[in-house]
Amino acid sequence: MIITVALSDAPYNVHIGAGARRELATVVAAAAPRAKVAVFITTPSLRKQPWWDLTVPLASLVIEVPEGEAAKDMAVVARVCDDLARATVSRHDVIVAVGGGATTDVAGFIAAVYLRGVAVVHVSTTVAGQVDAAIGGKTAVNVPAGKNLVGAFHQPRAVICDLEMLTTLSERERRGGFGEVAKCWLLEQRPLEELDTASVEDFVAMAVALKATIVARDEFERTGERALLNYGHTLGHAIERLALAHDDDLLRHGEAVACGLAFAARLARDLGRVDESYVRYSDAVVAHFGLAIRPPVAFDVEEVLEVMARDKKAHHNLVFVLPGPDGFGSVTVDADDVRAAYRRYEEEVR
Ligand SMILES: NC(=O)c1ccc[n+]([C@@H]2O[C@H](COP(=O)([O-])OP(=O)(O)OC[C@H]3O[C@@H](n4cnc5c(N)ncnc54)[C@H](O)[C@@H]3O)[C@@H](O)[C@H]2O)c1
């Protein structure tokens, strides 16, 4: 299945399916017709996976970056750029990022800055990466002051979402990725009954299609439409951050988003934007993916509010993407209403 991200100047295709990685040679040839070298950027463990049979009809070079989030570091960017320069990788060559969101984020950033921009193709290997991180051209690394604070918009030339590559994910990693799928299902207001018959391919395709449509309308996050993808993320990001103080593996991103979706549904209800049936529908969608709507530990409501207010996506107010009678939109909510809704949410999910 192919879904096009229909950007006016440089549209690109997302190839989805079991075994889609076998299209890499054709995809790379089309994405970078003048390339002589393909540089794979990946991690040591991913190179050893049984599905690593990636070939391209070009000279190829593999550069390893650390596993997961540790790759999103300026020192890694500097080292890889130096490796690229020493290997005389040119502007016409192509980077092929193979990994989850952390790997495609750092490889995408390297592709954005090396020689002021080279082509990149993402081969995304996690659920979260396939349905979110690999699409849309946002690239970033972290600095000590915060996550994703240094980055660039740099769209890939193509994305490959091979469902076979997801089979080696840990159960928790896989399940967490479905938090973003649940978000997309809710944003699309898809019926509950369709959940039981949908395949993983259907879920990935649904989420990719939604993100592709939104990115094509608001590539640089200027019209506010792209912010809709933050549904469930205002609270999600806050508790994800607060959970780090307990244990860095207490709450994964998708798990935090699942709680954020449950909270957003209740906040919308408490503000009179939706009725109780929406909360039941939302909770059932999240539960379908095996995700909990209750945080693993109780967070102090004042701390939650403080972190939400600091969230760069919240600007100066508490802004939530919420459902309402006219669909989803960004809504500025009074801190007292958020506080009351959070207390009620805690009681309901206890
Ligand atoms: N650019 C964007 O628009 C965007 C959107 C959402 C998230 N992100 C970023 O994505 C990152 C999170 O990405 P993620 O959830 O994909 O996690 P990840 O990239 O950190 O990967 C998690 C772990 O899974 C391993 N792994 C990856 N694929 C595997 C496979 N097929 N089999 C076995 N193990 C595998 C990785 O080595 C890593 O240890 C964050 O840094 C986040 O900021 C970016």
The ligand as a MOL file (V3000), in Angstrom:
LIG
                    3D

  0  0  0     0  0            999 V3000
M  V30 BEGIN CTAB
M  V30 COUNTS 44 48 0 0 0
M  V30 BEGIN ATOM
M  V30 1 N 9.8380 13.5820 14.3100 0
M  V30 2 C 8.6220 13.4070 14.7700 0
M  V30 3 O 7.6450 13.9350 14.2200 0
M  V30 4 C 8.4260 12.5380 15.9650 0
M  V30 5 C 7.1380 12.1420 16.3150 0
M  V30 6 C 6.9930 11.2740 17.4010 0
M  V30 7 C 8.1010 10.8430 18.1170 0
M  V30 8 N 9.3470 11.2730 17.7310 0 CHG=1
M  V30 9 C 10.5460 10.8300 18.4640 0
M  V30 10 O 10.6330 9.4210 18.3450 0
M  V30 11 C 11.3940 8.9280 19.4490 0
M  V30 12 C 10.7440 7.6730 19.9760 0
M  V30 13 O 10.7120 6.7340 18.9310 0
M  V30 14 P 10.3120 5.2090 19.1550 0
M  V30 15 O 9.1570 5.1410 20.0630 0
M  V30 16 O 10.2260 4.6420 17.8100 0 CHG=-1
M  V30 17 O 11.5260 4.6220 20.0010 0
M  V30 18 P 13.1030 4.4470 19.7250 0
M  V30 19 O 13.4830 4.9040 18.3760 0
M  V30 20 O 13.7710 5.0900 20.8830 0
M  V30 21 O 13.2810 2.8760 19.8010 0
M  V30 22 C 13.0210 2.2040 21.0090 0
M  V30 23 C 13.8880 0.9620 21.1360 0
M  V30 24 O 13.4330 -0.0470 20.2490 0
M  V30 25 C 14.5190 -0.5870 19.5100 0
M  V30 26 N 13.9750 -1.0180 18.2360 0
M  V30 27 C 13.5900 -0.2370 17.2020 0
M  V30 28 N 13.0560 -0.9740 16.2350 0
M  V30 29 C 13.1060 -2.2600 16.6440 0
M  V30 30 C 12.6970 -3.4840 16.0770 0
M  V30 31 N 12.0630 -3.5310 14.8960 0
M  V30 32 N 12.9270 -4.6120 16.7650 0
M  V30 33 C 13.5270 -4.5770 17.9800 0
M  V30 34 N 13.9190 -3.4460 18.5760 0
M  V30 35 C 13.7110 -2.2960 17.9190 0
M  V30 36 C 15.5140 0.5560 19.4250 0
M  V30 37 O 16.8170 0.0840 19.2130 0
M  V30 38 C 15.3510 1.2040 20.7900 0
M  V30 39 O 16.1410 0.5680 21.7530 0
M  V30 40 C 11.4880 10.0400 20.4560 0
M  V30 41 O 12.7780 10.5690 20.4570 0
M  V30 42 C 10.5030 11.0810 19.9440 0
M  V30 43 O 10.8980 12.4000 20.2640 0
M  V30 44 C 9.5180 12.0930 16.6720 0
M  V30 END ATOM
M  V30 BEGIN BOND
M  V30 1 1 1 2
M  V30 2 2 2 3
M  V30 3 1 2 4
M  V30 4 1 4 5
M  V30 5 2 4 44
M  V30 6 2 5 6
M  V30 7 1 6 7
M  V30 8 2 7 8
M  V30 9 1 8 9
M  V30 10 1 8 44
M  V30 11 1 9 10
M  V30 12 1 9 42
M  V30 13 1 10 11
M  V30 14 1 11 12
M  V30 15 1 11 40
M  V30 16 1 12 13
M  V30 17 1 13 14
M  V30 18 2 14 15
M  V30 19 1 14 16
M  V30 20 1 14 17
M  V30 21 1 17 18
M  V30 22 2 18 19
M  V30 23 1 18 20
M  V30 24 1 18 21
M  V30 25 1 21 22
M  V30 26 1 22 23
M  V30 27 1 23 24
M  V30 28 1 23 38
M  V30 29 1 24 25
M  V30 30 1 25 26
M  V30 31 1 25 36
M  V30 32 1 26 27
M  V30 33 1 26 35
M  V30 34 2 27 28
M  V30 35 1 28 29
M  V30 36 1 29 30
M  V30 37 2 29 35
M  V30 38 1 30 31
M  V30 39 2 30 32
M  V30 40 1 32 33
M  V30 41 2 33 34
M  V30 42 1 34 35
M  V30 43 1 36 37
M  V30 44 1 36 38
M  V30 45 1 38 39
M  V30 46 1 40 41
M  V30 47 1 40 42
M  V30 48 1 42 43
M  V30 END BOND
M  V30 END CTAB
M  END
